[in-house]
Amino acid sequence: MPRMVVHCRTMADIQLAIAAARSAGLALSVRGRGHDWAGRALCDGLVLDLSGMREVHVSPDRRSARISGGARAVDVLTATDPLGLAAVTGSCSAVGMAGLTLGGGYGPLIGRFGLALDNLIAADIVLADGRIVTAESGNEEDLFWALRGGGGNFGVVAEMRIRLHELPNVVSGVLVYPFTEAGTVLRRFAEIAPSLPDELTVQVCAVAGPDGAPVILLVPTWSGRQGGGDAHIAPLLKLGTLLDNSVDAVRYGASLSVFDPFIVNGQRVFMETCSLPVLNEDAAEIIVEAMAKAVSAGCAILTHEFRGAASRVPVEATAFGLRRDHVLIEILASFPDRRGRLSSGSPFPADIRICWARARRTARPQALVPTPDGWPWSSGTTIPATSSVPRSRCRRIRILPPRSNSFTGRQEVLRRTRARRPVFLTATDGACERLIARERRSLRQCKTGENGNGNALESIAL
Ligand SMILES: Cc1cc2nc3c(=O)[nH]c(=O)nc-3n(C[C@H](O)[C@H](O)[C@H](O)COP(=O)(O)OP(=O)(O)OC[C@H]3O[C@@H](n4cnc5c(N)ncnc54)[C@H](O)[C@@H]3O)c2cc1C
């Protein structure tokens, strides 16, 4: 549990919060939109919350957008959709653009336009000593290199400039196949997948349908020229007995709403990941086998493709090391309430689902390559193994201590600090001195255990 959460609205707020954390010797973490699987947004010191910084300014002529450090994908796409432009995002609209971009950013446009980080033009970043620098090609180049996939903690990105692409609409939606045909559907998909053009990405999902029984979903997204996708999508409609088909031409931003029903605030989700060179017949078999053993409707398996434009970027160009075709597999176990029960009658506590997810990741180790710490970049773990660029380049410029990054780590933090009460501070322009004074007083109170008035959280607006 954090000691403090500072809600920042300006660069000055960020500078102030960093200075306060440093002067108090507190650990510091950055929270964009809180979607990090590894829980890196939280620490038991000062959490710098950027959710109030979500401005988006589009320059249609320059095909770029300036976005604040706490903007979500949906904030950007709400501005770009009406202009027939699109930013490279992940497949979930609520994810923070900075968190996504700094880590990598696999998404439906990956084959055509690369990772989200390949579309970062510049970042205005507040460093640990309070300086503000712009990292871009030709300026602060080491920092610019490390920001893109280096595991984070190089500073706080207050604003980024990202590339936009002309994309009046995409052809996207959901194809639903019965789980009884899962083996055939996935095998047939595996046969045609290598021949799909860069403009077509397909996410494969094994999830519970409305009645709780598993189904296979395919989510194609065509981002090529209008009318050009039909021929490529057509074979995907004939993989088995199609139960439902919502594929249509839509704005790119609208296409991301497909996953909204599955992303429920407050739901607890455990995730394991692994990667595969290709989604082949063997992998199809593993997915079917895994879902056949699913212990509840909270179990799901999702794929994210990495290929095309993303694979063509030279590995030395950014700190993101996995520059080769692969398929990232998410194995999810979710459980809606604290006791980990699906409903009061559910016989499956959270642990059983977590065990299921763990066991699936380690099944057939020769076929699945585990990616530690959630998504591959969570702690910069991709760099030493897969990049020829020395890790020291990253270490040299890392300015905040790297977080230990794991889901388990976060739970330990929560356990250790459960007794303390966090203090919420809201920094506003011109309130720096008051914030520092307030912070010092709060800190003294925290240290002596006198903080708070008995409420779970105390909120202080300056
Ligand atoms: C439901 C869901 C769907 C997802 N889908 C995808 C997907 O399709 N593709 C994909 O690639 N990833 C996906 N992810 C992973 C996601 O991109 C990363 O976890 C990302 O870090 C989340 O960013 P955030 O700002 O929402 O999270 P936070 O937890 O707020 O931030 C995560 C970390 O990013 C860093 N960070 C965030 N903002 C800043 C900033 N302004 N300055 C400096 N550092 C910052 C910090 O280290 C922070 O601790 C998904 C995650 C979830 C939960």
The ligand as a Tripos MOL2 file, in Angstrom:
@<TRIPOS>MOLECULE
LIG
   53    58     1     0     0
SMALL
NO_CHARGES

@<TRIPOS>ATOM
      1 C1         -6.7530   -5.5300  -19.8140 C.3       1 LIG1
      2 C2         -5.3630   -5.3000  -20.3450 C.ar      1 LIG1
      3 C3         -5.1480   -5.3460  -21.7090 C.ar      1 LIG1
      4 C4         -3.8660   -5.1260  -22.2170 C.ar      1 LIG1
      5 N1         -3.7030   -5.1860  -23.5710 N.ar      1 LIG1
      6 C5         -2.4780   -4.9760  -24.0880 C.ar      1 LIG1
      7 C6         -2.2710   -5.0380  -25.5130 C.ar      1 LIG1
      8 O1         -3.1880   -5.2860  -26.2890 O.2       1 LIG1
      9 N2         -1.0260   -4.8140  -25.9610 N.ar      1 LIG1
     10 C7          0.0180   -4.5410  -25.1360 C.ar      1 LIG1
     11 O2          1.1350   -4.3660  -25.6200 O.2       1 LIG1
     12 N3         -0.1420   -4.4800  -23.7970 N.ar      1 LIG1
     13 C8         -1.3540   -4.7030  -23.2580 C.ar      1 LIG1
     14 N4         -1.5180   -4.6710  -21.8980 N.ar      1 LIG1
     15 C9         -0.3480   -4.4090  -21.0540 C.3       1 LIG1
     16 C10        -0.1690   -2.8870  -20.8930 C.3       1 LIG1
     17 O3          0.1770   -2.2970  -22.1020 O.3       1 LIG1
     18 C11         0.9680   -2.5680  -19.9220 C.3       1 LIG1
     19 O4          0.7460   -3.2220  -18.7300 O.3       1 LIG1
     20 C12         1.1310   -1.0520  -19.7340 C.3       1 LIG1
     21 O5          2.2890   -0.8320  -18.9470 O.3       1 LIG1
     22 C13        -0.0610   -0.4440  -19.0420 C.3       1 LIG1
     23 O6          0.0760    0.9570  -18.9640 O.3       1 LIG1
     24 P1         -0.8190    1.7530  -17.9040 P.3       1 LIG1
     25 O7         -0.4160    3.1790  -17.9310 O.co2     1 LIG1
     26 O8         -2.2660    1.4560  -18.1360 O.co2     1 LIG1
     27 O9         -0.4050    1.0270  -16.5840 O.3       1 LIG1
     28 P2          0.2930    1.5010  -15.2320 P.3       1 LIG1
     29 O10         0.1660    0.3120  -14.3550 O.co2     1 LIG1
     30 O11        -0.2710    2.7820  -14.7470 O.co2     1 LIG1
     31 O12         1.7760    1.7750  -15.6680 O.3       1 LIG1
     32 C14         2.6560    0.7060  -15.8660 C.3       1 LIG1
     33 C15         4.0850    1.1910  -15.7870 C.3       1 LIG1
     34 O13         4.3660    1.9180  -16.9810 O.3       1 LIG1
     35 C16         5.2100    3.0000  -16.6670 C.3       1 LIG1
     36 N5          4.5310    4.2590  -16.9910 N.ar      1 LIG1
     37 C17         3.2210    4.4670  -17.2420 C.ar      1 LIG1
     38 N6          3.0130    5.7480  -17.5800 N.ar      1 LIG1
     39 C18         4.2190    6.3630  -17.5050 C.ar      1 LIG1
     40 C19         4.6630    7.6920  -17.7390 C.ar      1 LIG1
     41 N7          3.8380    8.6560  -18.1410 N.pl3     1 LIG1
     42 N8          5.9820    7.9620  -17.5560 N.ar      1 LIG1
     43 C20         6.8510    7.0100  -17.1640 C.ar      1 LIG1
     44 N9          6.4820    5.7290  -16.9460 N.ar      1 LIG1
     45 C21         5.1830    5.4120  -17.1220 C.ar      1 LIG1
     46 C22         5.5510    2.9270  -15.2060 C.3       1 LIG1
     47 O14         6.6980    2.1380  -15.0140 O.3       1 LIG1
     48 C23         4.3570    2.1820  -14.6640 C.3       1 LIG1
     49 O15         4.6480    1.5910  -13.4540 O.3       1 LIG1
     50 C24        -2.7750   -4.8770  -21.3520 C.ar      1 LIG1
     51 C25        -2.9990   -4.8390  -19.9710 C.ar      1 LIG1
     52 C26        -4.2860   -5.0480  -19.4670 C.ar      1 LIG1
     53 C27        -4.5160   -5.0200  -17.9970 C.3       1 LIG1
@<TRIPOS>BOND
     1     1     2 1
     2     2     3 ar
     3     2    52 ar
     4     3     4 ar
     5     4     5 ar
     6     4    50 ar
     7     5     6 ar
     8     6     7 ar
     9     6    13 1
    10     7     8 2
    11     7     9 ar
    12     9    10 ar
    13    10    11 2
    14    10    12 ar
    15    12    13 ar
    16    13    14 ar
    17    14    15 1
    18    14    50 ar
    19    15    16 1
    20    16    17 1
    21    16    18 1
    22    18    19 1
    23    18    20 1
    24    20    21 1
    25    20    22 1
    26    22    23 1
    27    23    24 1
    28    24    25 2
    29    24    26 1
    30    24    27 1
    31    27    28 1
    32    28    29 2
    33    28    30 1
    34    28    31 1
    35    31    32 1
    36    32    33 1
    37    33    34 1
    38    33    48 1
    39    34    35 1
    40    35    36 1
    41    35    46 1
    42    36    37 ar
    43    36    45 ar
    44    37    38 ar
    45    38    39 ar
    46    39    40 ar
    47    39    45 ar
    48    40    41 1
    49    40    42 ar
    50    42    43 ar
    51    43    44 ar
    52    44    45 ar
    53    46    47 1
    54    46    48 1
    55    48    49 1
    56    50    51 ar
    57    51    52 ar
    58    52    53 1
@<TRIPOS>SUBSTRUCTURE
     1 LIG1         1 GROUP 0 **** ****
